[in-house]
Amino acid sequence: MSKPMGKMLKAGWIPLLWALMLPLACNPDQNEPTPEPEKKAVTYKVVAHRGGYLESGAPQCSIQGLTYSSIIGCYASECDIVPTKDGKALICHPDDNNRVNGFYPYEKTLAEIRAAGKLKNNEDIPIMEDFLDFLCNPEKNPRKMKVWIDTKAWSNLSYTIAAINAAYDAIKARNAYDLCEFIIPQNASLFKMVRETDLFKENKCKVGFMASSPDGLLNPETFEGNMWHQVKYNAIFVDAAKFAPIDYISAGVPLSIWCCGSASSENTELIQKALPYYKNKYFKAMFVNYPQAAIKKIKAAGLDTESL
């Protein structure tokens, strides 16, 4: 072999291998983004609502949505949990009648619910253990993205507590406390009940208490341990708000702000209002339907210079 030919082969074998391998690695049915090249992996203070399903096209609360959120650099991907009859924390968002595959989930076993249908991408409806398999895998989750676990407030709150306990037991079995955070809907009775759970008493997972209206904002002095406040943007950025973001931040209370309307314009409004607080260590995250759009605005504002 001539020396020029040898040099060409040495210089070109890596791109050639990539060209051959990429078609095998990529699944055209998966609607997942190609991450933009970065000098270092940055994790952004952005949480993808139900895996960013409106932006990614992935089914709500799916492994595909979890993957999407991890690839683009989210701090966390949010999901909803409901209890099954046999004690599993089913990860899904019930329909408007609070049913999953036509059933009230607490009346059916996991096997019965799954037998009635899969997600649109042919995934089984996941349970907490399935999400933990992803989160605890450093190859799938290299940035150690977290999951935010939204506990739906059923009319019978014992179902809500059952879901919390089932999810927390799965987390405890994997020692995955640092990868899982809970958010509790605005409900005074539920807030009291949660304080009696192992989740709250053991103080190993962070717990966000939500406020969806100005009168639901909690006094910063009531926060302790791993608690944080999760508030809706039009509950705190209004004249009627009892407290402003600075009241929580100055008191050392972590604050996240959410807007999960379907319109991307609402996403933009939240980002514009939240960006001034982004670099403060007590600003926890913005929680949105369009996470990649939020990340682009964070980059445009020059706020992506440090990883979390």
Backbone hydrogen bonds in HBPLUS format (Angstrom, degrees):
<---DONOR---> <-ACCEPTOR-->    atom                        ^
c    i                          cat <-CA-CA->   ^        H-A-AA   ^      H-
h    n   atom  resd res      DA  || num        DHA   H-A  angle D-A-AA Bond
n    s   type  num  typ     dist DA aas  dist angle  dist       angle   num
A0006-GLY N   A0002-SER O   3.02 MM   4  6.30 157.4  2.07 151.2 157.9     1
A0007-LYS N   A0003-LYS O   3.01 MM   4  6.26 156.4  2.07 153.8 159.2     2
A0008-MET N   A0004-PRO O   3.04 MM   4  6.32 152.5  2.12 145.7 153.1     3
A0009-LEU N   A0005-MET O   3.02 MM   4  6.31 156.8  2.07 151.9 157.7     4
A0010-LYS N   A0006-GLY O   3.01 MM   4  6.23 164.7  2.04 151.0 155.0     5
A0011-ALA N   A0007-LYS O   2.96 MM   4  6.08 155.5  2.02 145.9 152.6     6
A0012-GLY N   A0008-MET O   2.94 MM   4  5.96 137.6  2.12 139.7 150.9     7
A0013-TRP N   A0009-LEU O   3.03 MM   4  5.75 126.5  2.32 153.3 157.9     8
A0016-LEU N   A0012-GLY O   3.23 MM   4  6.27 155.9  2.29 147.2 154.4     9
A0017-LEU N   A0013-TRP O   2.98 MM   4  6.16 155.0  2.04 145.6 151.4    10
A0018-TRP N   A0014-ILE O   3.05 MM   4  6.35 163.3  2.07 156.4 160.7    11
A0019-ALA N   A0015-PRO O   2.93 MM   4  6.15 156.7  1.99 147.1 153.6    12
A0020-LEU N   A0016-LEU O   3.07 MM   4  6.36 144.8  2.20 143.1 152.4    13
A0020-LEU N   A0017-LEU O   3.11 MM   3  5.11 121.0  2.48  93.5 108.2    14
A0021-MET N   A0017-LEU O   2.87 MM   4  6.07 149.5  1.97 150.4 159.5    15
A0022-LEU N   A0018-TRP O   2.96 MM   4  5.86 162.7  1.99 157.4 158.5    16
A0024-LEU N   A0021-MET O   2.98 MM   3  5.37 127.6  2.27 109.4 123.2    17
A0025-ALA N   A0021-MET O   3.04 MM   4  6.29 145.4  2.16 150.1 160.8    18
A0025-ALA N   A0022-LEU O   3.06 MM   3  5.00 120.0  2.44  95.3 110.6    19
A0026-CYS N   A0022-LEU O   3.04 MM   4  6.09 145.5  2.16 157.4 164.0    20
A0030-GLN N   A0027-ASN O   3.03 MM   3  5.64 161.6  2.07 120.7 126.2    21
A0044-TYR N   A0073-GLY O   2.79 MM  29  5.92 169.4  1.81 173.4 175.6    22
A0046-VAL N   A0044-TYR O   2.69 MM   2  5.35 140.8  1.84 104.4  91.8    23
A0286-MET N   A0045-LYS O   3.01 MM 241  6.30 154.2  2.07 135.0 138.3    24
A0075-TYR N   A0046-VAL O   2.88 MM  29  5.50 141.4  2.03 144.2 156.3    25
A0047-VAL N   A0286-MET O   2.87 MM 239  6.16 153.6  1.94 153.6 155.0    26
A0288-VAL N   A0047-VAL O   3.00 MM 241  6.27 156.7  2.06 173.7 170.8    27
A0048-ALA N   A0076-ALA O   3.07 MM  28  6.56 153.2  2.14 145.1 146.9    28
A0051-GLY N   A0048-ALA O   3.22 MM   3  4.97 152.2  2.30 120.7 112.4    29
A0078-GLU N   A0048-ALA O   2.86 MM  30  5.87 171.3  1.87 150.3 153.3    30
A0049-HIS N   A0288-VAL O   2.81 MM 239  5.53 169.1  1.82 158.3 155.4    31
A0052-GLY N   A0049-HIS O   2.88 MM   3  5.15 144.2  2.01 107.2 118.5    32
A0061-CYS N   A0050-ARG O   3.28 MM  11  4.79 161.2  2.31 108.4 113.5    33
A0055-GLU N   A0052-GLY O   3.02 MM   3  5.51 135.5  2.23 112.8 124.6    34
A0056-SER N   A0052-GLY O   2.86 MM   4  5.94 169.0  1.87 164.4 168.1    35
A0057-GLY N   A0053-TYR O   2.97 MM   4  5.15 150.4  2.06 128.0 135.3    36
A0066-LEU N   A0062-SER O   2.98 MM   4  6.27 149.5  2.07 141.7 150.7    37
A0067-THR N   A0063-ILE O   2.85 MM   4  6.09 155.7  1.91 149.3 155.4    38
A0068-TYR N   A0064-GLN O   2.97 MM   4  6.23 158.5  2.01 145.8 151.6    39
A0069-SER N   A0065-GLY O   3.02 MM   4  6.23 164.7  2.05 148.3 151.5    40
A0070-SER N   A0066-LEU O   3.08 MM   4  6.31 152.0  2.16 145.6 153.1    41
A0071-ILE N   A0067-THR O   2.96 MM   4  6.20 164.3  1.99 157.4 161.0    42
A0072-ILE N   A0068-TYR O   3.20 MM   4  6.47 162.0  2.24 156.5 159.6    43
A0074-CYS N   A0069-SER O   3.06 MM   5  5.47 165.8  2.08 168.0 163.4    44
A0073-GLY N   A0070-SER O   3.22 MM   3  5.34 149.3  2.32 101.9 111.0    45
A0146-LYS N   A0075-TYR O   3.02 MM  71  6.29 176.2  2.03 144.7 145.8    46
A0077-SER N   A0146-LYS O   3.02 MM  69  6.52 144.7  2.15 142.0 148.3    47
A0148-TRP N   A0077-SER O   2.98 MM  71  5.98 156.7  2.03 125.5 132.5    48
A0079-CYS N   A0148-TRP O   2.84 MM  69  6.21 150.0  1.93 171.2 177.9    49
A0150-ASP N   A0079-CYS O   2.73 MM  71  5.91 173.0  1.74 165.1 166.3    50
A0092-CYS N   A0080-ASP O   2.98 MM  12  5.39 134.3  2.20 130.5 142.0    51
A0081-ILE N   A0150-ASP O   3.12 MM  69  6.33 148.5  2.22 169.8 164.1    52
A0082-VAL N   A0090-LEU O   2.88 MM   8  5.22 149.3  1.97 144.4 154.6    53
A0090-LEU N   A0082-VAL O   2.79 MM   8  5.22 145.8  1.91 178.7 168.6    54
A0084-THR N   A0088-LYS O   3.02 MM   4  5.29 142.6  2.16 146.9 154.0    55
A0087-GLY N   A0084-THR O   3.16 MM   3  5.38 155.3  2.23 114.4 112.7    56
A0085-LYS N   A0108-LYS O   2.78 MM  23  5.02 170.1  1.79 139.8 137.3    57
A0128-MET N   A0089-ALA O   3.05 MM  39  5.68 137.1  2.24 150.6 163.3    58
A0091-ILE N   A0126-PRO O   2.87 MM  35  5.45 168.4  1.88 143.8 145.6    59
A0095-ASP N   A0099-ARG O   2.92 MM   4  5.41 168.6  1.94 150.0 150.7    60
A0098-ASN N   A0095-ASP O   2.83 MM   3  5.14 153.9  1.90 123.0 122.9    61
A0100-VAL N   A0103-PHE O   2.69 MM   3  5.21 156.7  1.75 149.4 153.5    62
A0103-PHE N   A0100-VAL O   3.02 MM   3  5.21 167.2  2.04 111.7 115.7    63
A0107-GLU N   A0104-TYR O   2.90 MM   3  5.62 164.3  1.92 127.4 132.5    64
A0108-LYS N   A0105-PRO O   3.19 MM   3  5.45 164.1  2.21 110.8 115.6    65
A0113-ILE N   A0109-THR O   3.03 MM   4  6.33 161.0  2.07 154.5 159.4    66
A0114-ARG N   A0110-LEU O   2.93 MM   4  6.12 170.2  1.94 159.3 162.0    67
A0115-ALA N   A0111-ALA O   2.95 MM   4  5.99 148.7  2.05 142.3 150.9    68
A0116-ALA N   A0113-ILE O   3.15 MM   3  5.42 146.4  2.27 103.5 113.1    69
A0117-GLY N   A0114-ARG O   3.21 MM   3  5.65 169.4  2.23 113.7 116.9    70
A0119-LEU N   A0123-GLU O   2.87 MM   4  5.27 168.4  1.88 164.6 164.9    71
A0122-ASN N   A0119-LEU O   2.87 MM   3  5.19 155.4  1.93 122.1 123.7    72
A0130-ASP N   A0127-ILE O   2.95 MM   3  5.41 130.1  2.21 110.6 123.4    73
A0131-PHE N   A0127-ILE O   3.32 MM   4  6.79 155.9  2.38 154.0 160.4    74
A0132-LEU N   A0128-MET O   2.96 MM   4  6.24 156.7  2.01 152.3 159.6    75
A0133-ASP N   A0129-GLU O   2.99 MM   4  6.20 145.1  2.11 141.1 149.7    76
A0134-PHE N   A0130-ASP O   3.37 MM   4  6.74 149.0  2.47 141.3 147.9    77
A0134-PHE N   A0131-PHE O   3.11 MM   3  5.25 121.7  2.47  97.5 111.3    78
A0135-LEU N   A0131-PHE O   2.89 MM   4  6.18 173.0  1.89 159.5 160.5    79
A0136-CYS N   A0132-LEU O   2.92 MM   4  5.76 162.8  1.95 149.4 152.8    80
A0137-ASN N   A0134-PHE O   3.13 MM   3  5.38 162.6  2.16 111.6 116.7    81
A0140-LYS N   A0137-ASN O   3.08 MM   3  5.42 123.9  2.41 106.7 120.1    82
A0141-ASN N   A0137-ASN O   2.79 MM   4  5.84 152.2  1.87 158.8 168.4    83
A0144-LYS N   A0141-ASN O   3.09 MM   3  5.43 162.8  2.12 115.9 120.2    84
A0147-VAL N   A0179-LEU O   2.90 MM  32  6.36 148.2  2.00 151.4 159.3    85
A0181-GLU N   A0147-VAL O   2.96 MM  34  6.25 163.6  1.99 168.4 169.7    86
A0149-ILE N   A0181-GLU O   2.71 MM  32  6.07 162.1  1.75 157.0 163.4    87
A0183-ILE N   A0149-ILE O   2.89 MM  34  5.97 160.7  1.93 145.0 142.1    88
A0151-THR N   A0183-ILE O   3.24 MM  32  6.47 167.5  2.26 178.6 175.7    89
A0159-TYR N   A0156-ASN O   3.07 MM   3  6.09 159.4  2.11 129.7 132.7    90
A0160-THR N   A0157-LEU O   3.07 MM   3  5.01 119.7  2.45  93.7 108.6    91
A0161-ILE N   A0157-LEU O   3.05 MM   4  6.42 161.1  2.09 153.6 157.5    92
A0162-ALA N   A0158-SER O   2.92 MM   4  6.08 149.1  2.01 138.7 147.5    93
A0163-ALA N   A0159-TYR O   3.05 MM   4  6.29 153.0  2.13 144.2 150.0    94
A0164-ILE N   A0160-THR O   3.02 MM   4  6.34 160.4  2.06 150.2 155.8    95
A0165-ASN N   A0161-ILE O   2.89 MM   4  6.09 167.4  1.90 154.2 157.1    96
A0166-ALA N   A0162-ALA O   2.99 MM   4  6.14 157.9  2.04 144.6 150.7    97
A0167-ALA N   A0163-ALA O   2.97 MM   4  6.14 165.1  1.99 152.3 156.1    98
A0168-TYR N   A0164-ILE O   2.87 MM   4  6.02 164.4  1.89 154.1 159.2    99
A0169-ASP N   A0165-ASN O   2.91 MM   4  6.03 153.9  1.98 145.7 152.4   100
A0170-ALA N   A0166-ALA O   3.22 MM   4  6.45 154.9  2.28 142.8 148.7   101
A0171-ILE N   A0167-ALA O   3.00 MM   4  6.30 155.1  2.07 149.6 156.8   102
A0172-LYS N   A0168-TYR O   2.82 MM   4  5.99 160.2  1.86 151.0 156.5   103
A0173-ALA N   A0169-ASP O   3.01 MM   4  6.19 152.0  2.09 143.1 150.0   104
A0174-ARG N   A0171-ILE O   3.15 MM   3  5.31 135.4  2.36  99.5 111.3   105
A0175-ASN N   A0171-ILE O   2.94 MM   4  5.97 108.6  2.47 138.2 156.8   106
A0176-ALA N   A0171-ILE O   3.07 MM   5  5.21 169.1  2.08 145.2 147.4   107
A0175-ASN N   A0172-LYS O   3.13 MM   3  4.88 153.6  2.20  97.2 105.4   108
A0179-LEU N   A0176-ALA O   3.07 MM   3  5.50 154.4  2.13 113.5 121.4   109
A0180-CYS N   A0177-TYR O   3.33 MM   3  5.53 165.6  2.35 108.5 112.8   110
A0182-PHE N   A0206-LYS O   2.99 MM  24  6.42 160.1  2.03 160.0 159.7   111
A0208-GLY N   A0182-PHE O   2.70 MM  26  6.05 168.8  1.71 155.7 159.2   112
A0184-ILE N   A0208-GLY O   2.77 MM  24  6.11 161.6  1.80 168.3 173.3   113
A0210-MET N   A0184-ILE O   2.97 MM  26  5.84 159.6  2.01 169.5 166.1   114
A0191-PHE N   A0187-ASN O   2.86 MM   4  6.13 159.2  1.90 160.9 167.7   115
A0192-LYS N   A0188-ALA O   3.23 MM   4  6.49 155.6  2.29 144.4 149.2   116
A0193-MET N   A0189-SER O   3.07 MM   4  6.37 156.6  2.13 145.9 152.5   117
A0194-VAL N   A0190-LEU O   2.85 MM   4  6.02 161.1  1.88 159.6 163.6   118
A0195-ARG N   A0191-PHE O   3.31 MM   4  6.51 148.0  2.42 140.0 147.2   119
A0196-GLU N   A0193-MET O   3.03 MM   3  5.42 155.6  2.09 108.8 116.7   120
A0197-THR N   A0194-VAL O   3.02 MM   3  5.31 168.7  2.03 116.1 119.1   121
A0201-LYS N   A0197-THR O   2.97 MM   4  6.19 174.5  1.98 156.3 158.1   122
A0202-GLU N   A0198-ASP O   2.86 MM   4  5.53 165.1  1.88 145.8 149.6   123
A0207-VAL N   A0226-ASN O   3.07 MM  19  6.14 155.7  2.13 130.9 137.7   124
A0228-TRP N   A0207-VAL O   2.93 MM  21  6.26 139.5  2.09 142.8 144.2   125
A0209-PHE N   A0228-TRP O   2.98 MM  19  6.41 152.6  2.05 168.6 161.6   126
A0230-GLN N   A0209-PHE O   3.05 MM  21  5.84 169.2  2.06 132.3 135.7   127
A0211-ALA N   A0230-GLN O   2.88 MM  19  6.36 136.9  2.06 152.9 158.9   128
A0232-LYS N   A0211-ALA O   2.97 MM  21  6.39 150.5  2.06 169.0 173.7   129
A0216-GLY N   A0213-SER O   2.88 MM   3  5.19 154.2  1.95 112.6 121.2   130
A0217-LEU N   A0214-PRO O   3.37 MM   3  5.72 169.1  2.38 109.7 112.8   131
A0222-THR N   A0219-ASN O   2.93 MM   3  5.66 168.1  1.94 127.1 131.0   132
A0223-PHE N   A0220-PRO O   3.39 MM   3  5.87 172.0  2.40 115.4 117.3   133
A0227-MET N   A0224-GLU O   3.04 MM   3  5.75 159.7  2.09 139.9 146.3   134
A0229-HIS N   A0254-PRO O   3.03 MM  25  6.40 169.3  2.04 161.4 160.3   135
A0256-SER N   A0229-HIS O   2.92 MM  27  6.33 162.8  1.95 161.8 165.1   136
A0231-VAL N   A0256-SER O   2.93 MM  25  6.33 166.7  1.95 156.7 155.3   137
A0258-TRP N   A0231-VAL O   2.83 MM  27  6.18 153.5  1.90 147.7 154.6   138
A0235-ALA N   A0232-LYS O   2.85 MM   3  5.19 157.2  1.90 117.5 120.3   139
A0233-TYR N   A0258-TRP O   2.92 MM  25  5.69 158.8  1.97 157.2 153.7   140
A0237-PHE N   A0233-TYR O   2.97 MM   4  5.82 157.6  2.02 149.1 155.7   141
A0241-ALA N   A0238-VAL O   3.21 MM   3  5.61 163.6  2.24 111.5 116.5   142
A0247-ASP N   A0244-ALA O   2.90 MM   3  5.39 140.7  2.06 114.1 125.2   143
A0248-TYR N   A0245-PRO O   3.13 MM   3  5.56 128.8  2.40 107.9 119.3   144
A0249-ILE N   A0245-PRO O   3.04 MM   4  6.28 173.4  2.04 158.9 160.9   145
A0250-SER N   A0246-ILE O   2.85 MM   4  5.69 163.1  1.88 141.1 146.3   146
A0251-ALA N   A0248-TYR O   3.09 MM   3  5.10 130.3  2.35  95.0 108.9   147
A0253-VAL N   A0248-TYR O   2.86 MM   5  4.97 166.4  1.87 152.1 147.6   148
A0252-GLY N   A0249-ILE O   3.07 MM   3  5.11 158.8  2.12 103.4 109.5   149
A0255-LEU N   A0282-TYR O   2.85 MM  27  6.25 152.9  1.92 165.7 174.1   150
A0284-LYS N   A0255-LEU O   2.71 MM  29  5.29 152.4  1.78 135.1 142.6   151
A0257-ILE N   A0285-ALA O   3.07 MM  28  6.61 151.8  2.15 155.0 161.5   152
A0287-PHE N   A0257-ILE O   2.87 MM  30  6.08 160.2  1.91 149.7 153.8   153
A0259-CYS N   A0287-PHE O   3.05 MM  28  6.35 159.9  2.09 175.8 173.5   154
A0266-GLU N   A0263-ALA O   3.12 MM   3  5.61 137.5  2.31 108.8 118.3   155
A0268-THR N   A0264-SER O   3.00 MM   4  6.35 151.6  2.08 146.9 154.3   156
A0269-GLU N   A0265-SER O   2.99 MM   4  6.27 152.5  2.07 143.2 150.2   157
A0270-LEU N   A0266-GLU O   3.05 MM   4  6.33 163.0  2.08 153.3 156.5   158
A0271-ILE N   A0267-ASN O   3.12 MM   4  6.37 165.8  2.14 149.4 153.2   159
A0272-GLN N   A0268-THR O   3.01 MM   4  6.24 163.0  2.04 153.1 157.1   160
A0273-LYS N   A0269-GLU O   3.13 MM   4  6.36 152.1  2.21 146.2 153.4   161
A0273-LYS N   A0270-LEU O   3.07 MM   3  5.19 118.6  2.47  97.9 113.0   162
A0274-ALA N   A0270-LEU O   2.84 MM   4  6.00 145.7  1.96 153.1 164.0   163
A0275-LEU N   A0271-ILE O   2.92 MM   4  5.81 150.8  2.00 155.8 159.6   164
A0277-TYR N   A0274-ALA O   2.91 MM   3  5.67 153.7  1.98 126.5 134.2   165
A0278-TYR N   A0275-LEU O   3.03 MM   3  4.94 156.3  2.09 107.1 114.7   166
A0280-ASN N   A0277-TYR O   3.03 MM   3  5.60 153.3  2.10 119.4 127.6   167
A0283-PHE N   A0280-ASN O   2.99 MM   3  5.41 162.5  2.02 113.9 119.5   168
A0294-ALA N   A0290-TYR O   3.13 MM   4  6.44 151.5  2.22 148.6 157.1   169
A0295-ILE N   A0291-PRO O   2.93 MM   4  6.21 156.5  1.99 150.4 156.5   170
A0296-LYS N   A0292-GLN O   3.03 MM   4  6.26 152.6  2.10 144.9 151.6   171
A0297-LYS N   A0293-ALA O   3.23 MM   4  6.53 149.5  2.32 141.4 148.6   172
A0298-ILE N   A0294-ALA O   2.97 MM   4  6.29 149.0  2.06 147.8 157.1   173
A0299-LYS N   A0295-ILE O   2.93 MM   4  6.19 158.8  1.97 150.8 156.0   174
A0300-ALA N   A0296-LYS O   2.89 MM   4  6.10 156.2  1.95 142.5 149.5   175
A0301-ALA N   A0297-LYS O   3.01 MM   4  6.15 139.5  2.18 137.7 147.3   176
A0303-LEU N   A0298-ILE O   3.06 MM   5  5.47 167.6  2.07 160.5 157.0   177
A0302-GLY N   A0299-LYS O   2.89 MM   3  5.08 158.7  1.94 108.8 115.0   178
